[in-house]
């Protein structure tokens, strides 16, 4: 039994990610006791919200067999356009749009942009990496040309987005008189995690996403419609990116059209570190959650160990390489176990045949 448990541990990315989170947390806690304060933990969780929601979108596309590089621009396009339209409506008519409508508008924009990616990949057979890096530039150009490229400051932002950024759960008064608490967006992140997990784990479309990332031709032979799955994946990824965009813009209380630029590597690193295979066909929401926590844990505490902030991209690149190497070693280990198990069964069957003959 102990050997079986050890084998499971060695082949589970979630266990390895959790172990790294625990070890780093202990290390950072020893280096700075403030690390384990309630305020710091709440702050860390809030910092995980934006990359965590984006990471779900990245994971869906990655499981289906490709790397999406357009998700940050989809998120910004949705959030910035929503902010621009609703702020104009608010200034001209005084009407304050309810928060659910704010999210819904950004999500619809994300779905439309995601469907454009699906068209490129499914209809024109363009590789996902090439299609999304091209569409990212298209979305950026369209937004700058037809929507705008200037900051929208708090006094002109949709009022409900500002209110959303100030909602705290479990508020506590600190000795210095400031109020700290768990930001409500953390609950939104949990909801996105749970819905994504349900889709992947308990729906036919979810099984199709894993299958198409593992082997397209086999998936088609068993009856899955590849085009429909692609459309679903990219539209859902666009919807999730739209949610992330509103959360990101609301939290900083400024609609900065350049705010998400350059964050792609860190979010992809979190997804890969969490165990989602870069080649597709494998990944889990739990792994992504741990990957996001791990990468944010590192980046938020690099200063504590004397690492300059400009080395963050180096750290993310190293994490991706490390994760891919670990996945490769795990795959080799799994294949070795399969071969060993097959050989053992063949040996057992031969012994049974000899026994029966005797």
N, C-alpha and C positions, 0 to 999 in steps of 0.2 A: 504493500500500500504506500509506503514511504517513497519508493522509487517512482510510482505512478504520480504522486503529488509533486515530486521534484520535477518530473518531466513536464507537467502542466505549468508549473511556475516558470520554467525555463522557456516555454513557448508562448507565454501570455504577456503581451506588451503592457497591458494595464498594470500588472503586478510590478513590472520593472519601473514604469513611470511613477507609480505610487511610492516605491522604495526611494527613488530619487527625490521626490517631493519631501518625504519624511527626513531624509538625510540632510538635504539643503536647509530645511526649516530649522532643524536642530542646530546646524552650523551657524546660520544667520542669527538664531536666537542667542547663541553663546556670544557671538560677536557684538550683538546689540540687544539687550534685554527688552527694549521697546518693541522689538519685532512681534512679540506675543501679546502686545496690548490690544484691547478691543478695537480701538480707533484704527490701528495699523491693519488689523485683520479685515475690518470693514472696508478700509481704503483699498486693500489688495483685491478684495472681491469685486469692488466697483471697477477697478482697473481691468478686471478680466471680462467685463460685460461686452464691450465693443468687439475685442478680438474673438471672444467666445461665440457670439452670434455669427460673425463673419466666418468663423471656423466651421460652423455647421454647413454653410453654403459651400465652402471649399471642399469639405469632406464628401458631400453628395456627388460632386463632379469627379472628385478623385477616385472614389469607389467605382464610379461608372467607367473609369479608364482614361482620365485625362486631367491636366492641370489647368485650372481656370485662373486667368490673370486679369479678368475684367471686373471682379466682384467689388473692389473698392470704388471704382468709378460708377458702377450701377448703384451702389449705396449712396454715393454723394449726389448723383444725378437725381435720384428719387427724393432725398432729403432736401437738397438745395432748391429743386423745382417746387416742392411742396412749401418750403419756407417762403420762397419768392411770391408764389401765387396767393398764399393765405395771408401773408403780411400786407400785400396790396389790398386784398379784400378787407382786412382788418382796418387799415388806414382810411380806405375810401368809404366804407359803410359802417364801421364800428362793430361789425359782427365778428364774434370770436368763435372760431370753429372748434367743436369738441375734440378732445384728444384722440378718440378712436377713429375719427375721420382723418385726422392728420396721419396716423399710421396707415390707414387703409389707402390713402392717396399715394403715399410713398411705395407701399407694397404693390399697388397696381402698376405703377411706373416700372418697378423692378421686374414684375412679371412680363411686361411688354419687352423690355430690354433683354430679359432672359430668353424669351421666345426667338429673338433675333439671333442669339447665339445658337439656339437649337436649329434654326433654319440653316445657318452656315455649316453646322456639323452634320445634320441629318440629310438635308437636301443636296448640298454641294460637296459633301464628303471631305470637308476641310478638317485637318487634325485639330483637336480641341485647343492645344497650346497656341497654334497659329491663329485659329479663329478668334480666340478670346483676347489675345494680345492686340490683334487688329481692331476688334470691336471696342476694346478699352480706349484706344485712340479716337475711334469714331464717336463714342459716347462723350468723351472729353471735349472734342471739337464742337459737337452739336450743342452741348451745354453752354460752352463759352460763347458760341455764336448766337444762339436763339434764346437762352435763358439769362445768362449773365455770368460775370466773373468777379464781381465786387463783393466784399463782405456785407452780410446783413447783421447789424449789431443788435444787442438785446432790446433796445427801445423800439425796434421795428420787427422783432421776431414775433411769430404767432404766440399769443399769451399763454396758451395751454402747454406749449413746449417749454417755456420758462418755468411754469408751475410744476411740470413734470420733473424738471431737474432739481427741484427743491424738496421733493417728497422723501422723507426718511422713515423707515420702519425701525422699531425698537430704539427710539431716540433716548440719549443719555446726556446728562449735563456733566461736563468735565470740571475739575477744580478751578480751571482758569475762566469758567463761565461760558465756554463754547458748547454747542450742541452737536453731538456726533450720533450716527446711527447707520443702519444698513440701508443703502439706497434702493428704492423701489425697482430700479432697472435690473437688480440682481434677480428678483422674482421673475421678471420678463425673460431673463437668460435661462432660468430653470424651466420655464414653460416651453421655450424654443427647444431646449435639450429634450424634454419629455416627448414633445410632438414629433421631433425628428427621429427619436428612438422608436416610437410606436410605428411610424411609417416604415422604417427599415426592418424592424423585427417582426411585425405582425400583419403586413399587407403583401399582396401579390406584387404590387409595384416595387416594394422594397426588395423582395427576393429577385425581381428582375434587374434592379440596379446592381446588386452584387453579381448576378449572373453575367450581365453585359460587360462588366469590368473584368470578369475572369476569362470569358471566352465568348466573343460575339457570335461566331458561327454556330457554336453549340446552343447558345441562347435562342437563336432564331430557329434552329431545328426543333427545339422542344415547344415552340409555339408562341414565344414572346414577340411582340411587335417592337422592334428596335427603335423605330422613329417615334412612336408614342412614348416610350420610356425616356428617350433623349429629351423630348419636349417637356415631359413632366419634371425631369431632373433640373433642366436649366430654368424653367419657370419657377419651380420651388426655390432654387438657389437665388433667383432674382428677388422673389418675395422676401426671403430671409435677409438678403442684402439690404432691401428697402427698410426693413425693421431696424437693422443695425445702423443705417444712415440716420434715421430719426433719433435714435438713442445717442449716437455720437454728437450730432449737432446740438441736441438738447442739453447734454451734459456740460458742454463748454459754453452754451448760451450764445453762440455765434455761428452763423452759417458761413463757414470758410470753405470755398470750393476746392481749396488745395489741401485741406486738413488730412485726408486719408491717403494722400500721395506718399508712396514709399513704404507703406505698411504691409505690402503683400508678402514680402519674404518672412517677416516675423509670424504672420498668421499661418502661412503654409508650413513653416517650421513647427509650429505648435501642433498642426494636424498630423504631420509625419512623425514627430516625436511621440504623439499619442498612439501610434501603431497603425495608422492608415497607410496601406502600401502605396508607394508612388506609382506602381504599375497597375493598380486597380484591383477590385475584387475582394478587398478586405478592409475592415475598419469598424469602429464602434463609437458611439456618442460618449461613453464613459472614458474611452481612451482620449478622445478629443478634449473632454473636460479636464483631464489630468495633464494633457499636453499644454493646454492654455494656462493652467495654473502654474505648471513648471516653468514655462518660458517667461511668464510675468513675474514669477518669484525671482528668477535670475535677473531680469532686466531692472526690476525695481530695487534690487539690492546690490547691484554691481558696484555702486559707489562705496558701499560699506567695506568692500574688500579692495578698494583702491583702483578699480578698473575705470578708465575714462569712458564717458557715455558714447563717444564716437566709435568705440569698439563693439557696439551692440550688433551691428550687421555682421561683423566677424563671428560673434558668438552664435547668431542665428544660423549662419552658413555652416559652422562647425557642428551645430546640433543636428541639422539636416543630414550631413554626411554620417554622423555618429548613428542616427536613427536608421538610415539605410543599411549601414554595415550590420547593425544588430538584427534587422529584419532578414538580411541575407544569411547570417549565421543561424538564425532561428529556422529559416526555410531548409537549410542544409541539415540541421538537426532533426527536423520533422521527417525529411526524406530518409535519413539514416534509420530513424525509428520504424518507418514503414517497411524499409527493406529488411530490417532485423526481424520485425513481426512476421513478414511474409516468409522469410527463411525458416523461422521457428515453426510456423504452421506446416510448411512443406516437409520439414524433418519429422514432425509429429505424425503427419499423414502417412509417410513412408513406413514409420515404425508400426503404425496401426495395420498397414497392408501386410507387412511381414508377419505380424502376430496372427492375423486372420489366416494367412496361408499355413502357418505352423499349426 
